Amino acid sequence: MIPPNRIAIDPATCHGRPVIRGTRVPVSIVLGSLAAGMTSDEIKREYDLTEEDIHSAVLGQQRGLFDSPATADPFPLGPSPADES
């Protein structure tokens, strides 16, 4: 179960991208940091988060809670159009 009230989606915060509640840390940063090999302890120190914050981000992603177009990252990683020439 995702701990209640750990993830916020508000159009006035980070363009409506899911963030850790009470911070401006996007869920995508937490997930990207884990994917890049950071440990949860490193993420907690770097972004001043709790284990529950990280756990909520991972569970939310696993359950597809952030897959709607409204919560998609407007700046996905990958080559920019300028890189394709």
DADA-V734239 format. One record per residue. N is the residue number from 0. RES is the residue in one small letter. SS is DSSP state (~ for helix, > for strand, _ for the rest). BURIAL is # if it has 16 or more other ideal C-beta (glycine too) atoms within 10 Angstrom, else .. Layout:
n->N res->RES ss->SS burial->BURIAL
n->N res->RES ss->SS burial->BURIAL
//
This chain:
n->0 res->m ss->_ burial->.
n->1 res->i ss->_ burial->#
n->2 res->p ss->_ burial->.
n->3 res->p ss->_ burial->.
n->4 res->n ss->_ burial->.
n->5 res->r ss->_ burial->#
n->6 res->i ss->> burial->#
n->7 res->a ss->> burial->#
n->8 res->i ss->_ burial->#
n->9 res->d ss->_ burial->.
n->10 res->p ss->_ burial->.
n->11 res->a ss->_ burial->.
n->12 res->t ss->_ burial->.
n->13 res->c ss->~ burial->#
n->14 res->h ss->~ burial->.
n->15 res->g ss->~ burial->.
n->16 res->r ss->_ burial->#
n->17 res->p ss->_ burial->#
n->18 res->v ss->> burial->#
n->19 res->i ss->> burial->#
n->20 res->r ss->_ burial->#
n->21 res->g ss->_ burial->.
n->22 res->t ss->_ burial->.
n->23 res->r ss->_ burial->.
n->24 res->v ss->_ burial->#
n->25 res->p ss->> burial->#
n->26 res->v ss->~ burial->#
n->27 res->s ss->~ burial->#
n->28 res->i ss->~ burial->#
n->29 res->v ss->~ burial->#
n->30 res->l ss->~ burial->#
n->31 res->g ss->~ burial->.
n->32 res->s ss->~ burial->#
n->33 res->l ss->~ burial->#
n->34 res->a ss->~ burial->.
n->35 res->a ss->_ burial->.
n->36 res->g ss->_ burial->.
n->37 res->m ss->_ burial->#
n->38 res->t ss->_ burial->.
n->39 res->s ss->~ burial->#
n->40 res->d ss->~ burial->.
n->41 res->e ss->~ burial->.
n->42 res->i ss->~ burial->#
n->43 res->k ss->~ burial->.
n->44 res->r ss->~ burial->.
n->45 res->e ss->~ burial->.
n->46 res->y ss->~ burial->#
n->47 res->d ss->_ burial->.
n->48 res->l ss->_ burial->#
n->49 res->t ss->_ burial->.
n->50 res->e ss->~ burial->.
n->51 res->e ss->~ burial->.
n->52 res->d ss->~ burial->#
n->53 res->i ss->~ burial->#
n->54 res->h ss->~ burial->.
n->55 res->s ss->~ burial->#
n->56 res->a ss->~ burial->#
n->57 res->v ss->~ burial->#
n->58 res->l ss->~ burial->.
n->59 res->g ss->~ burial->#
n->60 res->q ss->~ burial->#
n->61 res->q ss->~ burial->.
n->62 res->r ss->_ burial->.
n->63 res->g ss->_ burial->.
n->64 res->l ss->_ burial->#
n->65 res->f ss->_ burial->#
n->66 res->d ss->_ burial->.
n->67 res->s ss->_ burial->.
n->68 res->p ss->~ burial->.
n->69 res->a ss->~ burial->.
n->70 res->t ss->~ burial->#
n->71 res->a ss->_ burial->.
n->72 res->d ss->_ burial->#
n->73 res->p ss->_ burial->.
n->74 res->f ss->_ burial->.
n->75 res->p ss->_ burial->.
n->76 res->l ss->_ burial->.
n->77 res->g ss->_ burial->.
n->78 res->p ss->_ burial->.
n->79 res->s ss->_ burial->.
n->80 res->p ss->~ burial->.
n->81 res->a ss->~ burial->.
n->82 res->d ss->~ burial->.
n->83 res->e ss->~ burial->.
n->84 res->s ss->_ burial->.
//
